Amino acid sequence: METTEIIIDEIDVSGGTGSNFIIEWKIPKDCPEPLFEAVMTSTMGQQGLSFTTQAKRVK
């Protein structure tokens, strides 16, 4: 089992609004597919926003 953490600065707008990520991976045959999840948190002023999402396979 492995965990990787990627942090993107809140002021980084290079991906535009609603940025998406494409993750490529390779696994041996007969292995379960990996699980990719994301957590977004933001605090501006006195208000906070957060959500989680799970990846979906793109063919």
N, CA, C and O atoms as a Tripos MOL2 file, in Angstrom:
@<TRIPOS>MOLECULE
protein
  236   235    59     0     0
PROTEIN
NO_CHARGES

@<TRIPOS>ATOM
      1 N           0.8480   -1.1660    0.0000 N.3       1 MET1
      2 CA          0.0000    0.0000    0.0000 C.3       1 MET1
      3 C           0.8990    1.2360    0.0000 C.2       1 MET1
      4 O           1.9550    1.2470    0.6330 O.2       1 MET1
      5 N           0.4750    2.2620   -0.7080 N.am      2 GLU2
      6 CA          1.2740    3.4780   -0.8320 C.3       2 GLU2
      7 C           0.3640    4.6970   -0.8270 C.2       2 GLU2
      8 O          -0.7740    4.6420   -1.2930 O.2       2 GLU2
      9 N           0.8770    5.7890   -0.2990 N.am      3 THR3
     10 CA          0.1580    7.0600   -0.3060 C.3       3 THR3
     11 C           1.0700    8.1300   -0.8800 C.2       3 THR3
     12 O           2.2490    8.2000   -0.5350 O.2       3 THR3
     13 N           0.5300    8.9560   -1.7450 N.am      4 THR4
     14 CA          1.2670   10.0860   -2.2910 C.3       4 THR4
     15 C           0.4570   11.3390   -2.0520 C.2       4 THR4
     16 O          -0.7560   11.3530   -2.2620 O.2       4 THR4
     17 N           1.1260   12.3920   -1.6110 N.am      5 GLU5
     18 CA          0.4440   13.6500   -1.3310 C.3       5 GLU5
     19 C           0.9260   14.7090   -2.3100 C.2       5 GLU5
     20 O           2.1280   14.9210   -2.4670 O.2       5 GLU5
     21 N          -0.0160   15.3700   -2.9640 N.am      6 ILE6
     22 CA          0.2940   16.4540   -3.8970 C.3       6 ILE6
     23 C          -0.4330   17.6930   -3.3910 C.2       6 ILE6
     24 O          -1.6510   17.6760   -3.2160 O.2       6 ILE6
     25 N           0.3100   18.7560   -3.1600 N.am      7 ILE7
     26 CA         -0.2880   19.9890   -2.6480 C.3       7 ILE7
     27 C          -0.1510   21.0800   -3.7060 C.2       7 ILE7
     28 O           0.9370   21.3330   -4.2230 O.2       7 ILE7
     29 N          -1.2650   21.7130   -4.0130 N.am      8 ILE8
     30 CA         -1.2820   22.8080   -4.9930 C.3       8 ILE8
     31 C          -1.6810   24.0710   -4.2590 C.2       8 ILE8
     32 O          -2.7120   24.1130   -3.5870 O.2       8 ILE8
     33 N          -0.8700   25.0870   -4.3890 N.am      9 ASP9
     34 CA         -1.1070   26.3510   -3.6860 C.3       9 ASP9
     35 C          -2.4560   26.9410   -4.0900 C.2       9 ASP9
     36 O          -2.8430   26.9020   -5.2590 O.2       9 ASP9
     37 N          -3.1490   27.4760   -3.1220 N.am     10 GLU10
     38 CA         -4.4860   28.0280   -3.3500 C.3      10 GLU10
     39 C          -4.4820   29.1630   -4.3830 C.2      10 GLU10
     40 O          -5.4680   29.3560   -5.0940 O.2      10 GLU10
     41 N          -3.3870   29.9050   -4.4640 N.am     11 ILE11
     42 CA         -3.3450   31.0320   -5.4070 C.3      11 ILE11
     43 C          -2.8840   30.6080   -6.8030 C.2      11 ILE11
     44 O          -2.8110   31.4460   -7.7020 O.2      11 ILE11
     45 N          -2.5680   29.3150   -7.0030 N.am     12 ASP12
     46 CA         -2.1690   28.7970   -8.3150 C.3      12 ASP12
     47 C          -3.4180   28.6300   -9.1770 C.2      12 ASP12
     48 O          -4.2290   27.7400   -8.9230 O.2      12 ASP12
     49 N          -3.5780   29.4690  -10.1810 N.am     13 VAL13
     50 CA         -4.7520   29.4060  -11.0580 C.3      13 VAL13
     51 C          -4.3810   28.9450  -12.4670 C.2      13 VAL13
     52 O          -5.1470   29.1500  -13.4080 O.2      13 VAL13
     53 N          -3.2040   28.3190  -12.6150 N.am     14 SER14
     54 CA         -2.7410   27.9220  -13.9460 C.3      14 SER14
     55 C          -3.6510   26.8850  -14.6040 C.2      14 SER14
     56 O          -3.6820   26.7970  -15.8320 O.2      14 SER14
     57 N          -4.3880   26.1020  -13.8240 N.am     15 GLY15
     58 CA         -5.2870   25.0970  -14.3980 C.3      15 GLY15
     59 C          -6.6910   25.6150  -14.6480 C.2      15 GLY15
     60 O          -7.5370   24.8890  -15.1700 O.2      15 GLY15
     61 N          -6.9470   26.8660  -14.2800 N.am     16 GLY16
     62 CA         -8.2850   27.4250  -14.4470 C.3      16 GLY16
     63 C          -9.2200   26.9380  -13.3520 C.2      16 GLY16
     64 O          -8.7990   26.2460  -12.4240 O.2      16 GLY16
     65 N         -10.4790   27.3010  -13.4650 N.am     17 THR17
     66 CA        -11.4460   26.8520  -12.4750 C.3      17 THR17
     67 C         -11.8110   25.4030  -12.7530 C.2      17 THR17
     68 O         -11.8760   24.9860  -13.9090 O.2      17 THR17
     69 N         -12.0450   24.6500  -11.7150 N.am     18 GLY18
     70 CA        -12.4170   23.2470  -11.8770 C.3      18 GLY18
     71 C         -11.3240   22.4160  -12.4940 C.2      18 GLY18
     72 O         -11.5960   21.5710  -13.3470 O.2      18 GLY18
     73 N         -10.1020   22.6360  -12.0850 N.am     19 SER19
     74 CA         -8.9690   21.8900  -12.6480 C.3      19 SER19
     75 C          -9.1700   20.3870  -12.5100 C.2      19 SER19
     76 O          -9.7590   19.9160  -11.5380 O.2      19 SER19
     77 N          -8.6810   19.6520  -13.4770 N.am     20 ASN20
     78 CA         -8.7620   18.1930  -13.4790 C.3      20 ASN20
     79 C          -7.3640   17.6220  -13.5870 C.2      20 ASN20
     80 O          -6.4400   18.2940  -14.0460 O.2      20 ASN20
     81 N          -7.2150   16.3740  -13.1610 N.am     21 PHE21
     82 CA         -5.9280   15.7010  -13.2090 C.3      21 PHE21
     83 C          -6.0910   14.3760  -13.9120 C.2      21 PHE21
     84 O          -7.0950   13.6890  -13.7270 O.2      21 PHE21
     85 N          -5.1080   14.0090  -14.7200 N.am     22 ILE22
     86 CA         -5.0740   12.6920  -15.3470 C.3      22 ILE22
     87 C          -3.8760   11.9630  -14.7600 C.2      22 ILE22
     88 O          -2.7490   12.4560  -14.8170 O.2      22 ILE22
     89 N          -4.1250   10.7840  -14.1940 N.am     23 ILE23
     90 CA         -3.0900    9.9980  -13.5390 C.3      23 ILE23
     91 C          -2.9240    8.7180  -14.3330 C.2      23 ILE23
     92 O          -3.8920    7.9900  -14.5550 O.2      23 ILE23
     93 N          -1.6940    8.4380  -14.7650 N.am     24 GLU24
     94 CA         -1.4090    7.2030  -15.4890 C.3      24 GLU24
     95 C          -0.7070    6.2370  -14.5400 C.2      24 GLU24
     96 O           0.1600    6.6470  -13.7690 O.2      24 GLU24
     97 N          -1.0760    4.9540  -14.5920 N.am     25 TRP25
     98 CA         -0.4480    3.9660  -13.7380 C.3      25 TRP25
     99 C          -0.3390    2.6430  -14.4720 C.2      25 TRP25
    100 O          -1.0400    2.4060  -15.4560 O.2      25 TRP25
    101 N           0.5400    1.7870  -13.9880 N.am     26 LYS26
    102 CA          0.6990    0.4350  -14.5100 C.3      26 LYS26
    103 C           0.6440   -0.5160  -13.3310 C.2      26 LYS26
    104 O           1.2250   -0.2530  -12.2780 O.2      26 LYS26
    105 N          -0.0620   -1.6310  -13.5160 N.am     27 ILE27
    106 CA         -0.1390   -2.6530  -12.4830 C.3      27 ILE27
    107 C           0.0120   -4.0220  -13.1360 C.2      27 ILE27
    108 O          -0.3170   -4.1900  -14.3110 O.2      27 ILE27
    109 N           0.5040   -4.9950  -12.3850 N.am     28 PRO28
    110 CA          0.5820   -6.3570  -12.9310 C.3      28 PRO28
    111 C          -0.8240   -6.9220  -13.1670 C.2      28 PRO28
    112 O          -1.7970   -6.4670  -12.5670 O.2      28 PRO28
    113 N          -0.9090   -7.9010  -14.0340 N.am     29 LYS29
    114 CA         -2.1970   -8.5590  -14.2760 C.3      29 LYS29
    115 C          -2.7140   -9.1700  -12.9790 C.2      29 LYS29
    116 O          -1.9330   -9.5320  -12.0990 O.2      29 LYS29
    117 N          -4.0120   -9.2800  -12.8710 N.am     30 ASP30
    118 CA         -4.6840   -9.8730  -11.7090 C.3      30 ASP30
    119 C          -4.5070   -9.0730  -10.4220 C.2      30 ASP30
    120 O          -4.6740   -9.6200   -9.3320 O.2      30 ASP30
    121 N          -4.1710   -7.7890  -10.5290 N.am     31 CYS31
    122 CA         -4.0930   -6.9170   -9.3530 C.3      31 CYS31
    123 C          -5.2810   -5.9600   -9.3780 C.2      31 CYS31
    124 O          -5.7160   -5.5500  -10.4540 O.2      31 CYS31
    125 N          -5.8010   -5.6070   -8.2360 N.am     32 PRO32
    126 CA         -6.9050   -4.6410   -8.2150 C.3      32 PRO32
    127 C          -6.4190   -3.2540   -8.6470 C.2      32 PRO32
    128 O          -5.2600   -2.8930   -8.4470 O.2      32 PRO32
    129 N          -7.3270   -2.4970   -9.2370 N.am     33 GLU33
    130 CA         -6.9710   -1.1410   -9.6540 C.3      33 GLU33
    131 C          -6.7290   -0.2680   -8.4320 C.2      33 GLU33
    132 O          -7.3400   -0.4830   -7.3850 O.2      33 GLU33
    133 N          -5.8480    0.7090   -8.5560 N.am     34 PRO34
    134 CA         -5.6040    1.6170   -7.4290 C.3      34 PRO34
    135 C          -6.7980    2.5340   -7.1910 C.2      34 PRO34
    136 O          -7.6320    2.7330   -8.0750 O.2      34 PRO34
    137 N          -6.8650    3.0790   -6.0050 N.am     35 LEU35
    138 CA         -7.9210    3.9990   -5.6190 C.3      35 LEU35
    139 C          -7.3190    5.3900   -5.5020 C.2      35 LEU35
    140 O          -6.3450    5.5840   -4.7750 O.2      35 LEU35
    141 N          -7.8850    6.3510   -6.2040 N.am     36 PHE36
    142 CA         -7.4120    7.7340   -6.1510 C.3      36 PHE36
    143 C          -8.5150    8.5980   -5.5570 C.2      36 PHE36
    144 O          -9.6520    8.5760   -6.0290 O.2      36 PHE36
    145 N          -8.1790    9.3530   -4.5290 N.am     37 GLU37
    146 CA         -9.1270   10.2600   -3.8960 C.3      37 GLU37
    147 C          -8.4580   11.6170   -3.7270 C.2      37 GLU37
    148 O          -7.2340   11.7050   -3.6260 O.2      37 GLU37
    149 N          -9.2580   12.6650   -3.6970 N.am     38 ALA38
    150 CA         -8.7370   14.0210   -3.5100 C.3      38 ALA38
    151 C          -9.5420   14.7340   -2.4320 C.2      38 ALA38
    152 O         -10.7420   14.5070   -2.2760 O.2      38 ALA38
    153 N          -8.8630   15.5910   -1.7000 N.am     39 VAL39
    154 CA         -9.4910   16.4300   -0.6850 C.3      39 VAL39
    155 C          -9.1260   17.8680   -1.0090 C.2      39 VAL39
    156 O          -7.9480   18.1800   -1.1850 O.2      39 VAL39
    157 N         -10.1060   18.7410   -1.0900 N.am     40 MET40
    158 CA         -9.8590   20.1540   -1.3240 C.3      40 MET40
    159 C         -10.3450   20.9220   -0.1090 C.2      40 MET40
    160 O         -11.4830   20.7530    0.3290 O.2      40 MET40
    161 N          -9.4830   21.7630    0.4310 N.am     41 THR41
    162 CA         -9.8760   22.6180    1.5450 C.3      41 THR41
    163 C          -9.4380   24.0400    1.2510 C.2      41 THR41
    164 O          -8.3850   24.2650    0.6550 O.2      41 THR41
    165 N         -10.2300   24.9730    1.6620 N.am     42 SER42
    166 CA         -9.9340   26.3850    1.4420 C.3      42 SER42
    167 C         -10.5050   27.1900    2.5960 C.2      42 SER42
    168 O         -11.6080   26.9180    3.0710 O.2      42 SER42
    169 N          -9.7560   28.1740    3.0380 N.am     43 THR43
    170 CA        -10.2580   29.1010    4.0530 C.3      43 THR43
    171 C          -9.9110   30.5120    3.6080 C.2      43 THR43
    172 O          -8.7390   30.8810    3.5370 O.2      43 THR43
    173 N         -10.9160   31.2800    3.3150 N.am     44 MET44
    174 CA        -10.7430   32.6820    2.9350 C.3      44 MET44
    175 C         -11.4950   33.5340    3.9420 C.2      44 MET44
    176 O         -12.7010   33.3670    4.1220 O.2      44 MET44
    177 N         -10.7970   34.4390    4.5930 N.am     45 GLY45
    178 CA        -11.4480   35.2530    5.6010 C.3      45 GLY45
    179 C         -11.9540   34.3910    6.7320 C.2      45 GLY45
    180 O         -11.1800   33.6510    7.3390 O.2      45 GLY45
    181 N         -13.2300   34.4700    7.0260 N.am     46 GLN46
    182 CA        -13.8140   33.6790    8.1010 C.3      46 GLN46
    183 C         -14.6600   32.5250    7.5770 C.2      46 GLN46
    184 O         -15.3710   31.8780    8.3450 O.2      46 GLN46
    185 N         -14.5870   32.2690    6.2910 N.am     47 GLN47
    186 CA        -15.4140   31.2290    5.6870 C.3      47 GLN47
    187 C         -14.5300   30.0950    5.1840 C.2      47 GLN47
    188 O         -13.4420   30.3420    4.6630 O.2      47 GLN47
    189 N         -14.9850   28.8650    5.3320 N.am     48 GLY48
    190 CA        -14.2290   27.7140    4.8630 C.3      48 GLY48
    191 C         -15.0450   26.8640    3.9080 C.2      48 GLY48
    192 O         -16.2750   26.8420    3.9630 O.2      48 GLY48
    193 N         -14.3400   26.1660    3.0350 N.am     49 LEU49
    194 CA        -14.9780   25.3060    2.0440 C.3      49 LEU49
    195 C         -14.1140   24.0640    1.9040 C.2      49 LEU49
    196 O         -12.8890   24.1690    1.8410 O.2      49 LEU49
    197 N         -14.7240   22.9030    1.8560 N.am     50 SER50
    198 CA        -13.9620   21.6800    1.6300 C.3      50 SER50
    199 C         -14.8510   20.6270    0.9780 C.2      50 SER50
    200 O         -16.0690   20.6220    1.1580 O.2      50 SER50
    201 N         -14.2160   19.7320    0.2150 N.am     51 PHE51
    202 CA        -14.9430   18.6030   -0.3630 C.3      51 PHE51
    203 C         -13.9580   17.4920   -0.6970 C.2      51 PHE51
    204 O         -12.7500   17.7170   -0.7740 O.2      51 PHE51
    205 N         -14.4910   16.2920   -0.8940 N.am     52 THR52
    206 CA        -13.6760   15.1430   -1.3250 C.3      52 THR52
    207 C         -14.2650   14.6060   -2.6320 C.2      52 THR52
    208 O         -15.4350   14.8330   -2.9430 O.2      52 THR52
    209 N         -13.4450   13.9040   -3.3750 N.am     53 THR53
    210 CA        -13.8900   13.3100   -4.6180 C.3      53 THR53
    211 C         -13.0910   12.0380   -4.8840 C.2      53 THR53
    212 O         -11.9660   11.9030   -4.4010 O.2      53 THR53
    213 N         -13.6550   11.1120   -5.6410 N.am     54 GLN54
    214 CA        -12.9610    9.8900   -6.0360 C.3      54 GLN54
    215 C         -12.7650    9.9110   -7.5400 C.2      54 GLN54
    216 O         -13.5830   10.4430   -8.2910 O.2      54 GLN54
    217 N         -11.6460    9.3100   -7.9600 N.am     55 ALA55
    218 CA        -11.3050    9.2830   -9.3850 C.3      55 ALA55
    219 C         -12.2100    8.3190  -10.1460 C.2      55 ALA55
    220 O         -12.7510    7.3730   -9.5730 O.2      55 ALA55
    221 N         -12.3630    8.5680  -11.4210 N.am     56 LYS56
    222 CA        -13.1070    7.6870  -12.3150 C.3      56 LYS56
    223 C         -12.2070    7.3600  -13.4990 C.2      56 LYS56
    224 O         -11.4550    8.2110  -13.9740 O.2      56 LYS56
    225 N         -12.2910    6.1160  -13.9720 N.am     57 ARG57
    226 CA        -11.4550    5.6830  -15.0980 C.3      57 ARG57
    227 C         -11.8830    6.3870  -16.3850 C.2      57 ARG57
    228 O         -13.0700    6.4840  -16.6960 O.2      57 ARG57
    229 N         -10.8880    6.8750  -17.1190 N.am     58 VAL58
    230 CA        -11.1080    7.4890  -18.4280 C.3      58 VAL58
    231 C         -10.4370    6.5850  -19.4360 C.2      58 VAL58
    232 O          -9.2620    6.2500  -19.2840 O.2      58 VAL58
    233 N         -11.1660    6.1850  -20.4680 N.am     59 LYS59
    234 CA        -10.5780    5.2830  -21.4730 C.3      59 LYS59
    235 C         -10.0900    6.0620  -22.6600 C.2      59 LYS59
    236 O          -9.5650    5.4780  -23.6080 O.2      59 LYS59
@<TRIPOS>BOND
     1     1     2 1
     2     2     3 1
     3     3     4 2
     4     3     5 am
     5     5     6 1
     6     6     7 1
     7     7     8 2
     8     7     9 am
     9     9    10 1
    10    10    11 1
    11    11    12 2
    12    11    13 am
    13    13    14 1
    14    14    15 1
    15    15    16 2
    16    15    17 am
    17    17    18 1
    18    18    19 1
    19    19    20 2
    20    19    21 am
    21    21    22 1
    22    22    23 1
    23    23    24 2
    24    23    25 am
    25    25    26 1
    26    26    27 1
    27    27    28 2
    28    27    29 am
    29    29    30 1
    30    30    31 1
    31    31    32 2
    32    31    33 am
    33    33    34 1
    34    34    35 1
    35    35    36 2
    36    35    37 am
    37    37    38 1
    38    38    39 1
    39    39    40 2
    40    39    41 am
    41    41    42 1
    42    42    43 1
    43    43    44 2
    44    43    45 am
    45    45    46 1
    46    46    47 1
    47    47    48 2
    48    47    49 am
    49    49    50 1
    50    50    51 1
    51    51    52 2
    52    51    53 am
    53    53    54 1
    54    54    55 1
    55    55    56 2
    56    55    57 am
    57    57    58 1
    58    58    59 1
    59    59    60 2
    60    59    61 am
    61    61    62 1
    62    62    63 1
    63    63    64 2
    64    63    65 am
    65    65    66 1
    66    66    67 1
    67    67    68 2
    68    67    69 am
    69    69    70 1
    70    70    71 1
    71    71    72 2
    72    71    73 am
    73    73    74 1
    74    74    75 1
    75    75    76 2
    76    75    77 am
    77    77    78 1
    78    78    79 1
    79    79    80 2
    80    79    81 am
    81    81    82 1
    82    82    83 1
    83    83    84 2
    84    83    85 am
    85    85    86 1
    86    86    87 1
    87    87    88 2
    88    87    89 am
    89    89    90 1
    90    90    91 1
    91    91    92 2
    92    91    93 am
    93    93    94 1
    94    94    95 1
    95    95    96 2
    96    95    97 am
    97    97    98 1
    98    98    99 1
    99    99   100 2
   100    99   101 am
   101   101   102 1
   102   102   103 1
   103   103   104 2
   104   103   105 am
   105   105   106 1
   106   106   107 1
   107   107   108 2
   108   107   109 am
   109   109   110 1
   110   110   111 1
   111   111   112 2
   112   111   113 am
   113   113   114 1
   114   114   115 1
   115   115   116 2
   116   115   117 am
   117   117   118 1
   118   118   119 1
   119   119   120 2
   120   119   121 am
   121   121   122 1
   122   122   123 1
   123   123   124 2
   124   123   125 am
   125   125   126 1
   126   126   127 1
   127   127   128 2
   128   127   129 am
   129   129   130 1
   130   130   131 1
   131   131   132 2
   132   131   133 am
   133   133   134 1
   134   134   135 1
   135   135   136 2
   136   135   137 am
   137   137   138 1
   138   138   139 1
   139   139   140 2
   140   139   141 am
   141   141   142 1
   142   142   143 1
   143   143   144 2
   144   143   145 am
   145   145   146 1
   146   146   147 1
   147   147   148 2
   148   147   149 am
   149   149   150 1
   150   150   151 1
   151   151   152 2
   152   151   153 am
   153   153   154 1
   154   154   155 1
   155   155   156 2
   156   155   157 am
   157   157   158 1
   158   158   159 1
   159   159   160 2
   160   159   161 am
   161   161   162 1
   162   162   163 1
   163   163   164 2
   164   163   165 am
   165   165   166 1
   166   166   167 1
   167   167   168 2
   168   167   169 am
   169   169   170 1
   170   170   171 1
   171   171   172 2
   172   171   173 am
   173   173   174 1
   174   174   175 1
   175   175   176 2
   176   175   177 am
   177   177   178 1
   178   178   179 1
   179   179   180 2
   180   179   181 am
   181   181   182 1
   182   182   183 1
   183   183   184 2
   184   183   185 am
   185   185   186 1
   186   186   187 1
   187   187   188 2
   188   187   189 am
   189   189   190 1
   190   190   191 1
   191   191   192 2
   192   191   193 am
   193   193   194 1
   194   194   195 1
   195   195   196 2
   196   195   197 am
   197   197   198 1
   198   198   199 1
   199   199   200 2
   200   199   201 am
   201   201   202 1
   202   202   203 1
   203   203   204 2
   204   203   205 am
   205   205   206 1
   206   206   207 1
   207   207   208 2
   208   207   209 am
   209   209   210 1
   210   210   211 1
   211   211   212 2
   212   211   213 am
   213   213   214 1
   214   214   215 1
   215   215   216 2
   216   215   217 am
   217   217   218 1
   218   218   219 1
   219   219   220 2
   220   219   221 am
   221   221   222 1
   222   222   223 1
   223   223   224 2
   224   223   225 am
   225   225   226 1
   226   226   227 1
   227   227   228 2
   228   227   229 am
   229   229   230 1
   230   230   231 1
   231   231   232 2
   232   231   233 am
   233   233   234 1
   234   234   235 1
   235   235   236 2
@<TRIPOS>SUBSTRUCTURE
     1 MET1         2 RESIDUE 1 A MET
     2 GLU2         6 RESIDUE 1 A GLU
     3 THR3        10 RESIDUE 1 A THR
     4 THR4        14 RESIDUE 1 A THR
     5 GLU5        18 RESIDUE 1 A GLU
     6 ILE6        22 RESIDUE 1 A ILE
     7 ILE7        26 RESIDUE 1 A ILE
     8 ILE8        30 RESIDUE 1 A ILE
     9 ASP9        34 RESIDUE 1 A ASP
    10 GLU10       38 RESIDUE 1 A GLU
    11 ILE11       42 RESIDUE 1 A ILE
    12 ASP12       46 RESIDUE 1 A ASP
    13 VAL13       50 RESIDUE 1 A VAL
    14 SER14       54 RESIDUE 1 A SER
    15 GLY15       58 RESIDUE 1 A GLY
    16 GLY16       62 RESIDUE 1 A GLY
    17 THR17       66 RESIDUE 1 A THR
    18 GLY18       70 RESIDUE 1 A GLY
    19 SER19       74 RESIDUE 1 A SER
    20 ASN20       78 RESIDUE 1 A ASN
    21 PHE21       82 RESIDUE 1 A PHE
    22 ILE22       86 RESIDUE 1 A ILE
    23 ILE23       90 RESIDUE 1 A ILE
    24 GLU24       94 RESIDUE 1 A GLU
    25 TRP25       98 RESIDUE 1 A TRP
    26 LYS26      102 RESIDUE 1 A LYS
    27 ILE27      106 RESIDUE 1 A ILE
    28 PRO28      110 RESIDUE 1 A PRO
    29 LYS29      114 RESIDUE 1 A LYS
    30 ASP30      118 RESIDUE 1 A ASP
    31 CYS31      122 RESIDUE 1 A CYS
    32 PRO32      126 RESIDUE 1 A PRO
    33 GLU33      130 RESIDUE 1 A GLU
    34 PRO34      134 RESIDUE 1 A PRO
    35 LEU35      138 RESIDUE 1 A LEU
    36 PHE36      142 RESIDUE 1 A PHE
    37 GLU37      146 RESIDUE 1 A GLU
    38 ALA38      150 RESIDUE 1 A ALA
    39 VAL39      154 RESIDUE 1 A VAL
    40 MET40      158 RESIDUE 1 A MET
    41 THR41      162 RESIDUE 1 A THR
    42 SER42      166 RESIDUE 1 A SER
    43 THR43      170 RESIDUE 1 A THR
    44 MET44      174 RESIDUE 1 A MET
    45 GLY45      178 RESIDUE 1 A GLY
    46 GLN46      182 RESIDUE 1 A GLN
    47 GLN47      186 RESIDUE 1 A GLN
    48 GLY48      190 RESIDUE 1 A GLY
    49 LEU49      194 RESIDUE 1 A LEU
    50 SER50      198 RESIDUE 1 A SER
    51 PHE51      202 RESIDUE 1 A PHE
    52 THR52      206 RESIDUE 1 A THR
    53 THR53      210 RESIDUE 1 A THR
    54 GLN54      214 RESIDUE 1 A GLN
    55 ALA55      218 RESIDUE 1 A ALA
    56 LYS56      222 RESIDUE 1 A LYS
    57 ARG57      226 RESIDUE 1 A ARG
    58 VAL58      230 RESIDUE 1 A VAL
    59 LYS59      234 RESIDUE 1 A LYS
